[in-house]
């Protein structure tokens, strides 16, 4: 007999971080429609366990199964059964609430997104905050918006990590009522909390963790709260979740919208490239493009402009853990990389045009320009820089050194690309020693091989 | 794919490690005799040509170590077993050592042959890039604390860096070069037999040395992990 559609089985799960055992042999089953409170002292492993159930981290031992399917092998369909409300909102601060919800609805493959969002707006009283940027919202309002994001696809299992933290009493009561209403519709709710009042008022079962081990698992008396609200879910019409290209387009569109709002990457990287070119033009004799120094300066400025731009792009994902919102979506992981790369490429294309015009005006002197060769080189070289930079920006931000590590990782890898780009640029300006086809082969091979390697490995950069 | 429990490298059995150590020492001694006593003096380059044997052997091991880093990185990402990460790290450390040796010997040889310690010959440049990649790999490892995160990140770098290896190989054909062309090509050996035997023995010796050092490094890694577990 097959398992109920959303029965959750945590089977002998352990999780190590470093040499620390955060969870050890955790095992329990949660049936459909249960309301479970996960309690324990700070550091007991509650958040880690919730993240494992959400599929955001892999267990070191054991498995987590929903409807008898191991989460590690879960396809998009299974990921659509889970909703997760984290400490962070998983939203993008520069976008409005509505833009955030529409973006996630698109990733979730919701056909009638506006109707679903309208339903959530009424049920969660979001009307006053939907059109405001997330960055100006209070903690409580962000939390409500995060709940709306988690409920967009009417998930069968809702996971909430200390959802009452920072909420006022009225909002807490409303949230508790909302959770009751969800349970009444057969949905499973698991929340972590330190609040005894929450435990007494809602959940029907308590699981207590101590130092990563389940030490108590018992039923609770029915709480005092009752479902006074209608369940805030509108069963959406699903279409097939976006495939690689469509999902990448959604991610790229979101990134470009963020850049348009903040102009962070364009501003910082553009100013940097401008300063490098102007400073270098004072030290470079006129009409000396053929010796490679001037073209070297051009490519150094493009390299660091790229590092600034891709670092900023991934930095935005880390700010409110937006990257985890992407990982929860039923889309191919490679689409995240592809989307971010395309968006960075658009930003860099704008920068490259501006930098090239400045370079030709300040440093190329009277060189005869082969426009097709020059533009092609800029395109191929910039593409390679963005491909490598986008991959390593995630790694750098996950290290102790942060963005400072990015140049150290990227520069050795792109040396062949830089050398090839400089030589081709020299050729396009009437210098160089020839061998255009060989250099083009190097740039082309570099771009293709790095793209393939990045698409294959990016998932390991962002997934625990 | 779950992380596996076997989070420590396999310590080489002391007996075997000692045996391998003696074998390495003996082979190094024979190799030294082959280099300076058996192989004939090169009629054009003279005594300095003898650097060729450890230089090429060292370059071979650097490439082999890089291949092991790549294979171990892929294996780690598939299995999430830290033993593979330890293998990759050990191989990268030893590979860095041999790449440094290749560069140093190449510079000495270059000074005698070309009159300069360094020329921007593409193949030398490519080895320099490889050396920088190894350095970046080691730097990355030192800036990530969590072993599994360190394993994931460095495996990605190990795989991407390996993409540069074909560029190193093909650079001889694609780029103008001052570097001596291949002395051994399919169907053609362009050196006297004593020189060839010395070179082949050098390659074998350095390969055994690489295995010995990598195993010792793995054992050290195991001790560190034990220490960390005890201190936890």
Interface residues (C-beta under 8 A of the other chain):
Chain A: X16 X17 X18 X19 X20 X58 X59 X60 X61 X62 X63 X72 X388 X391 X392 X395 X398 X399 X400 X401 X405 X408 X409 X411 X412 X413 X415 X416 X419 X433 X435 X438 X441 X442 X445 X446 X449 X450 X453 X454 X456 X457 X460 X461 X464
Chain B: X1 X2 X3 X5 X7 X77 X80 X125 X126 X129 X132 X133 X135 X136 X139 X140 X143 X144 X145 X146 X147 X148 X149 X152 X153 X155 X156 X157 X159 X160 X161 X163 X164 X166 X167 X174 X175 X176 X225 X228 X229 X232
